[in-house]
């Protein structure tokens, strides 16, 4: 089992996360992209999550995306 701390990206929505991948690699952290709720839940249950990043869309969509994520 890999016990490195994990940074999760929830539904990256076609964004380039390579700078974040490099940073996590330099810090010996894992970076995982979760495109669905089940994958996110599984990673959280492992208990080694440092951060969850939720990319938001436009101002109109952003609030809805954040609300959906919280639910």
Biopython code that builds the backbone (N, CA, C, O; Angstrom):
import numpy as np
from Bio.PDB.StructureBuilder import StructureBuilder

atoms = [
    (1, "UNK", "N", (0.840, -1.189, 0.000)),
    (1, "UNK", "CA", (0.000, 0.000, 0.000)),
    (1, "UNK", "C", (0.879, 1.244, 0.000)),
    (1, "UNK", "O", (1.834, 1.328, 0.772)),
    (2, "UNK", "N", (0.573, 2.185, -0.838)),
    (2, "UNK", "CA", (1.317, 3.430, -0.922)),
    (2, "UNK", "C", (0.823, 4.370, 0.168)),
    (2, "UNK", "O", (-0.359, 4.714, 0.187)),
    (3, "UNK", "N", (1.700, 4.795, 1.077)),
    (3, "UNK", "CA", (1.274, 5.647, 2.189)),
    (3, "UNK", "C", (1.661, 7.107, 1.993)),
    (3, "UNK", "O", (1.665, 7.887, 2.945)),
    (4, "UNK", "N", (1.988, 7.478, 0.746)),
    (4, "UNK", "CA", (2.316, 8.877, 0.486)),
    (4, "UNK", "C", (1.058, 9.728, 0.616)),
    (4, "UNK", "O", (-0.032, 9.281, 0.259)),
    (5, "UNK", "N", (1.201, 10.953, 1.127)),
    (5, "UNK", "CA", (0.051, 11.851, 1.176)),
    (5, "UNK", "C", (-0.496, 12.088, -0.235)),
    (5, "UNK", "O", (0.244, 12.040, -1.217)),
    (6, "UNK", "N", (-1.794, 12.343, -0.314)),
    (6, "UNK", "CA", (-2.461, 12.472, -1.603)),
    (6, "UNK", "C", (-3.121, 13.845, -1.734)),
    (6, "UNK", "O", (-3.740, 14.351, -0.798)),
    (7, "UNK", "N", (-2.971, 14.424, -2.910)),
    (7, "UNK", "CA", (-3.723, 15.613, -3.300)),
    (7, "UNK", "C", (-4.723, 15.145, -4.355)),
    (7, "UNK", "O", (-4.340, 14.543, -5.358)),
    (8, "UNK", "N", (-6.002, 15.422, -4.122)),
    (8, "UNK", "CA", (-7.045, 14.992, -5.044)),
    (8, "UNK", "C", (-7.527, 16.163, -5.881)),
    (8, "UNK", "O", (-7.696, 17.272, -5.374)),
    (9, "UNK", "N", (-7.744, 15.915, -7.153)),
    (9, "UNK", "CA", (-8.380, 16.888, -8.035)),
    (9, "UNK", "C", (-9.721, 16.275, -8.414)),
    (9, "UNK", "O", (-9.778, 15.184, -8.980)),
    (10, "UNK", "N", (-10.789, 16.982, -8.098)),
    (10, "UNK", "CA", (-12.129, 16.477, -8.377)),
    (10, "UNK", "C", (-12.612, 17.038, -9.709)),
    (10, "UNK", "O", (-12.824, 18.243, -9.845)),
    (11, "UNK", "N", (-12.784, 16.161, -10.683)),
    (11, "UNK", "CA", (-13.271, 16.533, -12.011)),
    (11, "UNK", "C", (-12.486, 17.703, -12.598)),
    (11, "UNK", "O", (-12.941, 18.846, -12.566)),
    (12, "UNK", "N", (-11.338, 17.415, -13.117)),
    (12, "UNK", "CA", (-10.441, 18.483, -13.593)),
    (12, "UNK", "C", (-10.990, 19.285, -14.758)),
    (12, "UNK", "O", (-10.449, 20.347, -15.066)),
    (13, "UNK", "N", (-12.027, 18.829, -15.410)),
    (13, "UNK", "CA", (-12.718, 19.581, -16.459)),
    (13, "UNK", "C", (-11.773, 20.117, -17.533)),
    (13, "UNK", "O", (-11.749, 21.315, -17.817)),
    (14, "UNK", "N", (-11.005, 19.220, -18.115)),
    (14, "UNK", "CA", (-10.108, 19.546, -19.233)),
    (14, "UNK", "C", (-9.044, 20.586, -18.900)),
    (14, "UNK", "O", (-8.599, 21.313, -19.788)),
    (15, "UNK", "N", (-8.640, 20.670, -17.677)),
    (15, "UNK", "CA", (-7.582, 21.598, -17.302)),
    (15, "UNK", "C", (-6.250, 20.856, -17.248)),
    (15, "UNK", "O", (-6.203, 19.666, -16.934)),
    (16, "UNK", "N", (-5.184, 21.560, -17.554)),
    (16, "UNK", "CA", (-3.840, 20.999, -17.501)),
    (16, "UNK", "C", (-3.373, 20.995, -16.043)),
    (16, "UNK", "O", (-3.208, 22.053, -15.436)),
    (17, "UNK", "N", (-3.165, 19.813, -15.492)),
    (17, "UNK", "CA", (-2.719, 19.717, -14.099)),
    (17, "UNK", "C", (-1.244, 19.329, -14.013)),
    (17, "UNK", "O", (-0.764, 18.961, -12.941)),
    (18, "UNK", "N", (-0.518, 19.409, -15.140)),
    (18, "UNK", "CA", (0.889, 18.992, -15.123)),
    (18, "UNK", "C", (1.753, 19.814, -14.155)),
    (18, "UNK", "O", (2.641, 19.231, -13.535)),
    (19, "UNK", "N", (1.551, 21.133, -13.983)),
    (19, "UNK", "CA", (2.350, 21.837, -12.972)),
    (19, "UNK", "C", (2.099, 21.298, -11.559)),
    (19, "UNK", "O", (3.022, 21.196, -10.752)),
    (20, "UNK", "N", (0.855, 20.960, -11.276)),
    (20, "UNK", "CA", (0.519, 20.394, -9.977)),
    (20, "UNK", "C", (1.118, 18.997, -9.834)),
    (20, "UNK", "O", (1.576, 18.625, -8.754)),
    (21, "UNK", "N", (1.117, 18.226, -10.916)),
    (21, "UNK", "CA", (1.741, 16.897, -10.896)),
    (21, "UNK", "C", (3.228, 17.004, -10.558)),
    (21, "UNK", "O", (3.736, 16.239, -9.738)),
    (22, "UNK", "N", (3.920, 17.948, -11.185)),
    (22, "UNK", "CA", (5.358, 18.120, -10.921)),
    (22, "UNK", "C", (5.607, 18.527, -9.471)),
    (22, "UNK", "O", (6.513, 18.008, -8.821)),
    (23, "UNK", "N", (4.805, 19.449, -8.976)),
    (23, "UNK", "CA", (4.970, 19.907, -7.593)),
    (23, "UNK", "C", (4.754, 18.766, -6.616)),
    (23, "UNK", "O", (5.541, 18.579, -5.688)),
    (24, "UNK", "N", (3.689, 18.004, -6.823)),
    (24, "UNK", "CA", (3.414, 16.867, -5.938)),
    (24, "UNK", "C", (4.546, 15.847, -6.005)),
    (24, "UNK", "O", (4.958, 15.307, -4.979)),
    (25, "UNK", "N", (5.039, 15.588, -7.188)),
    (25, "UNK", "CA", (6.142, 14.647, -7.351)),
    (25, "UNK", "C", (7.383, 15.130, -6.592)),
    (25, "UNK", "O", (8.043, 14.344, -5.913)),
    (26, "UNK", "N", (7.694, 16.414, -6.708)),
    (26, "UNK", "CA", (8.854, 16.984, -6.010)),
    (26, "UNK", "C", (8.723, 16.845, -4.499)),
    (26, "UNK", "O", (9.723, 16.687, -3.798)),
    (27, "UNK", "N", (7.501, 16.903, -3.999)),
    (27, "UNK", "CA", (7.251, 16.801, -2.559)),
    (27, "UNK", "C", (7.011, 15.360, -2.109)),
    (27, "UNK", "O", (6.748, 15.110, -0.933)),
    (28, "UNK", "N", (7.102, 14.412, -3.046)),
    (28, "UNK", "CA", (6.830, 12.998, -2.780)),
    (28, "UNK", "C", (5.386, 12.773, -2.321)),
    (28, "UNK", "O", (5.110, 11.961, -1.438)),
    (29, "UNK", "N", (4.488, 13.512, -2.944)),
    (29, "UNK", "CA", (3.063, 13.331, -2.729)),
    (29, "UNK", "C", (2.475, 12.671, -3.966)),
    (29, "UNK", "O", (3.045, 12.760, -5.053)),
    (30, "UNK", "N", (1.350, 12.019, -3.803)),
    (30, "UNK", "CA", (0.613, 11.470, -4.941)),
    (30, "UNK", "C", (-0.433, 12.479, -5.381)),
    (30, "UNK", "O", (-0.987, 13.208, -4.558)),
    (31, "UNK", "N", (-0.702, 12.520, -6.677)),
    (31, "UNK", "CA", (-1.785, 13.339, -7.210)),
    (31, "UNK", "C", (-2.750, 12.407, -7.920)),
    (31, "UNK", "O", (-2.353, 11.626, -8.785)),
    (32, "UNK", "N", (-4.014, 12.493, -7.550)),
    (32, "UNK", "CA", (-5.015, 11.644, -8.178)),
    (32, "UNK", "C", (-6.168, 12.505, -8.658)),
    (32, "UNK", "O", (-6.629, 13.404, -7.955)),
    (33, "UNK", "N", (-6.625, 12.214, -9.867)),
    (33, "UNK", "CA", (-7.786, 12.894, -10.430)),
    (33, "UNK", "C", (-8.978, 11.964, -10.271)),
    (33, "UNK", "O", (-8.948, 10.820, -10.724)),
    (34, "UNK", "N", (-10.012, 12.455, -9.635)),
    (34, "UNK", "CA", (-11.228, 11.683, -9.406)),
    (34, "UNK", "C", (-12.330, 12.283, -10.258)),
    (34, "UNK", "O", (-12.787, 13.396, -9.998)),
    (35, "UNK", "N", (-12.754, 11.557, -11.265)),
    (35, "UNK", "CA", (-13.793, 12.064, -12.157)),
    (35, "UNK", "C", (-15.194, 11.757, -11.647)),
    (35, "UNK", "O", (-16.181, 12.231, -12.209)),
    (36, "UNK", "N", (-15.280, 10.977, -10.600)),
    (36, "UNK", "CA", (-16.599, 10.638, -10.062)),
    (36, "UNK", "C", (-16.588, 10.636, -8.545)),
    (36, "UNK", "O", (-15.530, 10.615, -7.917)),
    (37, "UNK", "N", (-17.768, 10.658, -7.973)),
    (37, "UNK", "CA", (-17.902, 10.704, -6.526)),
    (37, "UNK", "C", (-17.350, 9.458, -5.839)),
    (37, "UNK", "O", (-16.784, 9.553, -4.749)),
    (38, "UNK", "N", (-17.507, 8.296, -6.464)),
    (38, "UNK", "CA", (-17.040, 7.056, -5.843)),
    (38, "UNK", "C", (-15.521, 7.058, -5.675)),
    (38, "UNK", "O", (-15.007, 6.657, -4.631)),
    (39, "UNK", "N", (-14.809, 7.508, -6.703)),
    (39, "UNK", "CA", (-13.354, 7.569, -6.612)),
    (39, "UNK", "C", (-12.898, 8.536, -5.538)),
    (39, "UNK", "O", (-11.950, 8.256, -4.805)),
    (40, "UNK", "N", (-13.566, 9.668, -5.442)),
    (40, "UNK", "CA", (-13.239, 10.656, -4.416)),
    (40, "UNK", "C", (-13.487, 10.081, -3.026)),
    (40, "UNK", "O", (-12.650, 10.210, -2.132)),
    (41, "UNK", "N", (-14.625, 9.457, -2.856)),
    (41, "UNK", "CA", (-14.985, 8.881, -1.561)),
    (41, "UNK", "C", (-13.966, 7.805, -1.140)),
    (41, "UNK", "O", (-13.565, 7.744, 0.022)),
    (42, "UNK", "N", (-13.561, 6.976, -2.083)),
    (42, "UNK", "CA", (-12.588, 5.921, -1.788)),
    (42, "UNK", "C", (-11.276, 6.515, -1.298)),
    (42, "UNK", "O", (-10.709, 6.035, -0.316)),
    (43, "UNK", "N", (-10.790, 7.547, -1.966)),
    (43, "UNK", "CA", (-9.531, 8.177, -1.562)),
    (43, "UNK", "C", (-9.649, 8.836, -0.197)),
    (43, "UNK", "O", (-8.726, 8.750, 0.613)),
    (44, "UNK", "N", (-10.765, 9.490, 0.066)),
    (44, "UNK", "CA", (-10.960, 10.141, 1.367)),
    (44, "UNK", "C", (-10.989, 9.101, 2.485)),
    (44, "UNK", "O", (-10.446, 9.335, 3.565)),
    (45, "UNK", "N", (-11.611, 7.973, 2.232)),
    (45, "UNK", "CA", (-11.714, 6.934, 3.254)),
    (45, "UNK", "C", (-10.357, 6.337, 3.617)),
    (45, "UNK", "O", (-10.204, 5.770, 4.699)),
    (46, "UNK", "N", (-9.376, 6.456, 2.730)),
    (46, "UNK", "CA", (-8.030, 5.964, 3.032)),
    (46, "UNK", "C", (-7.360, 6.809, 4.107)),
    (46, "UNK", "O", (-6.452, 6.340, 4.794)),
    (47, "UNK", "N", (-7.806, 8.057, 4.256)),
    (47, "UNK", "CA", (-7.343, 8.887, 5.362)),
    (47, "UNK", "C", (-6.008, 9.579, 5.180)),
    (47, "UNK", "O", (-5.437, 10.044, 6.166)),
    (48, "UNK", "N", (-5.480, 9.669, 3.964)),
    (48, "UNK", "CA", (-4.177, 10.318, 3.791)),
    (48, "UNK", "C", (-4.262, 11.503, 2.824)),
    (48, "UNK", "O", (-3.271, 11.865, 2.191)),
    (49, "UNK", "N", (-5.451, 12.102, 2.714)),
    (49, "UNK", "CA", (-5.674, 13.208, 1.781)),
    (49, "UNK", "C", (-5.199, 14.513, 2.401)),
    (49, "UNK", "O", (-5.629, 14.882, 3.494)),
    (50, "UNK", "N", (-4.311, 15.211, 1.698)),
    (50, "UNK", "CA", (-3.835, 16.525, 2.140)),
    (50, "UNK", "C", (-4.752, 17.638, 1.688)),
    (50, "UNK", "O", (-5.001, 18.589, 2.428)),
    (51, "UNK", "N", (-5.258, 17.518, 0.462)),
    (51, "UNK", "CA", (-6.078, 18.580, -0.117)),
    (51, "UNK", "C", (-6.996, 18.010, -1.182)),
    (51, "UNK", "O", (-6.688, 17.006, -1.824)),
    (52, "UNK", "N", (-8.133, 18.673, -1.354)),
    (52, "UNK", "CA", (-9.044, 18.364, -2.440)),
    (52, "UNK", "C", (-9.195, 19.644, -3.252)),
    (52, "UNK", "O", (-9.608, 20.677, -2.724)),
    (53, "UNK", "N", (-8.863, 19.574, -4.525)),
    (53, "UNK", "CA", (-8.943, 20.732, -5.401)),
    (53, "UNK", "C", (-10.149, 20.549, -6.305)),
    (53, "UNK", "O", (-10.281, 19.529, -6.981)),
    (54, "UNK", "N", (-11.022, 21.534, -6.313)),
    (54, "UNK", "CA", (-12.225, 21.484, -7.123)),
    (54, "UNK", "C", (-12.171, 22.620, -8.135)),
    (54, "UNK", "O", (-12.499, 23.757, -7.797)),
    (55, "UNK", "N", (-11.762, 22.336, -9.373)),
    (55, "UNK", "CA", (-11.741, 23.397, -10.382)),
    (55, "UNK", "C", (-13.164, 23.862, -10.681)),
    (55, "UNK", "O", (-14.064, 23.049, -10.895)),
    (56, "UNK", "N", (-13.352, 25.168, -10.693)),
    (56, "UNK", "CA", (-14.668, 25.724, -10.963)),
    (56, "UNK", "C", (-14.697, 26.325, -12.355)),
    (56, "UNK", "O", (-13.670, 26.741, -12.890)),
    (57, "UNK", "N", (-15.871, 26.364, -12.925)),
    (57, "UNK", "CA", (-16.029, 26.918, -14.261)),
    (57, "UNK", "C", (-16.267, 28.415, -14.214)),
    (57, "UNK", "O", (-15.619, 29.131, -13.452)),
    (58, "UNK", "N", (-17.183, 28.877, -15.016)),
    (58, "UNK", "CA", (-17.517, 30.292, -15.066)),
    (58, "UNK", "C", (-18.180, 30.729, -13.766)),
    (58, "UNK", "O", (-18.498, 29.905, -12.910)),
    (59, "UNK", "N", (-18.381, 32.026, -13.631)),
    (59, "UNK", "CA", (-19.045, 32.541, -12.426)),
    (59, "UNK", "C", (-20.409, 31.891, -12.246)),
    (59, "UNK", "O", (-20.786, 31.517, -11.136)),
    (60, "UNK", "N", (-21.140, 31.759, -13.337)),
    (60, "UNK", "CA", (-22.472, 31.158, -13.243)),
    (60, "UNK", "C", (-22.387, 29.685, -12.861)),
    (60, "UNK", "O", (-23.140, 29.217, -12.007)),
    (61, "UNK", "N", (-21.470, 28.958, -13.493)),
    (61, "UNK", "CA", (-21.323, 27.528, -13.220)),
    (61, "UNK", "C", (-20.576, 27.276, -11.923)),
    (61, "UNK", "O", (-20.819, 26.276, -11.248)),
    (62, "UNK", "N", (-19.678, 28.168, -11.572)),
    (62, "UNK", "CA", (-18.823, 27.959, -10.406)),
    (62, "UNK", "C", (-19.595, 27.702, -9.134)),
    (62, "UNK", "O", (-19.281, 26.770, -8.393)),
    (63, "UNK", "N", (-20.605, 28.521, -8.868)),
    (63, "UNK", "CA", (-21.382, 28.327, -7.666)),
    (63, "UNK", "C", (-22.099, 26.999, -7.681)),
    (63, "UNK", "O", (-22.156, 26.303, -6.667)),
    (64, "UNK", "N", (-22.648, 26.644, -8.832)),
    (64, "UNK", "CA", (-23.353, 25.376, -8.938)),
    (64, "UNK", "C", (-22.381, 24.210, -8.743)),
    (64, "UNK", "O", (-22.703, 23.258, -8.032)),
    (65, "UNK", "N", (-21.196, 24.269, -9.362)),
    (65, "UNK", "CA", (-20.227, 23.194, -9.214)),
    (65, "UNK", "C", (-19.792, 23.040, -7.757)),
    (65, "UNK", "O", (-19.679, 21.920, -7.259)),
    (66, "UNK", "N", (-19.553, 24.144, -7.081)),
    (66, "UNK", "CA", (-19.148, 24.079, -5.682)),
    (66, "UNK", "C", (-20.267, 23.494, -4.829)),
    (66, "UNK", "O", (-20.011, 22.688, -3.934)),
    (67, "UNK", "N", (-21.482, 23.891, -5.098)),
    (67, "UNK", "CA", (-22.626, 23.365, -4.344)),
    (67, "UNK", "C", (-22.785, 21.872, -4.589)),
    (67, "UNK", "O", (-23.000, 21.108, -3.647)),
    (68, "UNK", "N", (-22.681, 21.448, -5.850)),
    (68, "UNK", "CA", (-22.762, 20.018, -6.182)),
    (68, "UNK", "C", (-21.693, 19.233, -5.458)),
    (68, "UNK", "O", (-21.960, 18.156, -4.924)),
    (69, "UNK", "N", (-20.474, 19.770, -5.435)),
    (69, "UNK", "CA", (-19.374, 19.081, -4.762)),
    (69, "UNK", "C", (-19.651, 18.935, -3.267)),
    (69, "UNK", "O", (-19.433, 17.870, -2.690)),
    (70, "UNK", "N", (-20.129, 20.004, -2.648)),
    (70, "UNK", "CA", (-20.402, 19.964, -1.189)),
    (70, "UNK", "C", (-21.451, 18.917, -0.858)),
    (70, "UNK", "O", (-21.338, 18.209, 0.142)),
    (71, "UNK", "N", (-22.466, 18.822, -1.698)),
    (71, "UNK", "CA", (-23.526, 17.818, -1.466)),
    (71, "UNK", "C", (-22.935, 16.432, -1.618)),
    (71, "UNK", "O", (-23.645, 15.438, -1.466)),
]
sb = StructureBuilder()
sb.init_structure("model")
sb.init_model(0)
sb.init_chain("A")
sb.init_seg("    ")
for serial, (resi, resn, name, xyz) in enumerate(atoms, 1):
    if name == "N":
        sb.init_residue(resn, " ", resi, " ")
    sb.init_atom(name, np.array(xyz, "f"), 0.0, 1.0, " ", f" {name:<3s}", serial, name[0])
structure = sb.get_structure()
